[in-house]
Amino acid sequence: MLTDTVLLLSDPCVAAVPVLDSGEPLVRLPRYLSPGRVPVRRGLADRLARAADRLPAGIGLRVVEGHRSAADQEAIVASYSAELRTLHPGIDDASLRVLTSRFVSPLEVAPHVAGAAVDLTLVDACGEDLDLGTPIDATPEQSDGRCWTAADGIGADARAHRDLMAHALGGAGLVNYPTEWWHWSYGDRYWALSTGADHALYGPLR
Ligand SMILES: C[C@@H](N)C(=O)N[C@H](C)C(=O)O
């Protein structure tokens, strides 16, 4: 099963990463990065600007979500867990937590709640979405696993666009959640574990 090969946010080693919060404020992204001007931590905003500079002319980023409230995170967890319970009658709580975390993070380590994550895609010069293989937020069930960043079964254009995102965002210091091509973060516990940093820069915001 693919969940055996990737580090999931439900893994206890993510929660074990210490947080020394830098205290950086949330800032609203500029319109050229996010038409809805979503809020993220300042260090993440700086890196998204650098990532946009790494893209070829005529291709841009479109960030659709940044900081998320704890209540919104809990609501997504509750709704997706309920869906999985219906699909897997009799599943135990520990397995449900793991399966759920392929699509939505447990609250206590949630990168969006720390203002440290974005959901985003690529757009052309007219602001039209490029082909990334699935819509943003397609669950593993809805996308038949094609939401996994490294998934097979997507077209050559979608693969090239996912690779381009990795070049731009990875090169600017962000890390991807491997079960969601659209989710990238900087400074959260998952980022710290993935990069070898000894602590996270951003913890949950109220
Ligand atoms: C629900 C989805 N858009 C999402 O944000 N997933 C990540 C893993 C999260 O909950 O942090």
The ligand as an ORCA input file, in Angstrom:
! r2SCAN-3c Opt
* xyz 0 1
  C      -7.875     19.011      2.945
  C      -6.653     19.307      2.116
  N      -6.894     20.435      1.283
  C      -5.487     19.624      3.005
  O      -5.309     20.777      3.357
  N      -4.701     18.619      3.372
  C      -3.515     18.819      4.168
  C      -2.725     17.562      4.281
  C      -3.822     19.367      5.536
  O      -4.875     19.106      6.109
  O      -2.899     20.035      6.077
*
